[in-house]
Amino acid sequence: MMTQPKWLLHAEGAGILLTCSVVYGLRGYSWWLFFALFLVPDVSMIGYLRDARLGAWLYNLVHTEVLPLAVAVLGILYRPRLVAFSLIWLAHIGFDRMLGFGLKYPTGFNETHLAKV
């Protein structure tokens, strides 16, 4: 297992999903909001309507942890409600990784850093 990075990335995604969900619940945030916004990051796939390069760029921008972590920091420092949004966003990314949906290459939607989907 420790020599199979693909499975480690799946497990890491599951851990991110679980951790974000538990923290979200412990902070008392609304579960209807969680479920209403959980799939919103997938709207980034709209870039594929133009071409694979834009689609991959937009999808990868929204499906890396950098932006939701920045939102979390802003939430901690200035607007606590933003933490809820960042947890939902990170949970979504973890869910995708757990299922094997990785970051996209500009060669096509099915070409990801985890595998061919």
N, C-alpha and C positions, 0 to 999 in steps of 0.2 A: 504494500500500500504506500509506504513512504517513498518508494522509487517510481511511483506513477503519478506525476504531477497533475494530470487531468482529473483524477479522482480526488486529489487534495483540493483542487480548485472547486470541485462540486461540494465537497465537505465544508470548505470555507464559505461558500455561498449559503449553505444551509445554516451555518453558524451565524452569519450576518443576519439572515432572515429571522432566526430564532431570537437572537439578542435584541434586535430592533423591536420586534413584536413584544417581547417581555418588558423592555424599558418603556415602550409606548403605553402598555397596559398599566404598569406601575406608576406612571406619571398621571394616570387618570384621564388620558385623552379619549376622545369620542371614537368608538369603533365604527360607527357609520361613516365618519370622515375617512378613516383608514381604508375601508372597503371602497368608498366612492372615489378615492384618489389613487388607489394602488396601481391601476393600469395606465394612469395618465402619462408616465414617461414613454409608453409605447407609441404615443402620438408622434414622437420623433421619427417614426418610420415613414412619415409622409414625404420625406426627402427622396425616397426611392421612386416616387411618382415622376420625378424629374430625371434622375439617373443614379447609378450605383455609387458614384463617387460622393455626391452630395448626401445621399442616403446614409452611407457609412459614416461620413463626417458628423452629421447631425445625431445619428443613433449613438455613436461613440461618445460624443460630447455629453449626452444626457445619461449614458449608461456607465460612466466611470464614477468613482466615489468622490472625486475632487469637488465638484459643485455642491452635492448635498452636504459634504463635510464643511464647506465654507458657509453654507446656509445655517448649519448647526452652530458654528462659532458665532455668527451674527446673532442667532437666536439666544445663545447663552449670554452674550454681551449686551444686546439691545432689545430684542423682541422675543421673549420666551415662547410665544406661539409658533415661531419659525422652527423650533426644535421638533414639534410634531410633524411638520412637513418634511423635514430632513429625515426623520425616522421612517416615514412612509416611503420616501424616495429610496433610501438605503435598503429597506426591506425588499422593495421591488427589484433592485439590482441583485441582492442576495438570492432572491427567488429565481431570477433568470439564470444566474450562475449555477445554482443547484440543479436546474433542469438542463444545463449544458448550453445555454444561449450565451455565447461569448461576444466580445467586441468584434465588429465587422471589418473585413478587408474591402477595399473599393472594387474588387473583382466581382462581387455579387453578394446578395443578402445571405446566402447559405454558407459563405466562407467566413469562419470565425476563428478567433485565437484558441478556442477550445477544440474545435473539430468542424467537420463539414456537417451542417444540419440537414 
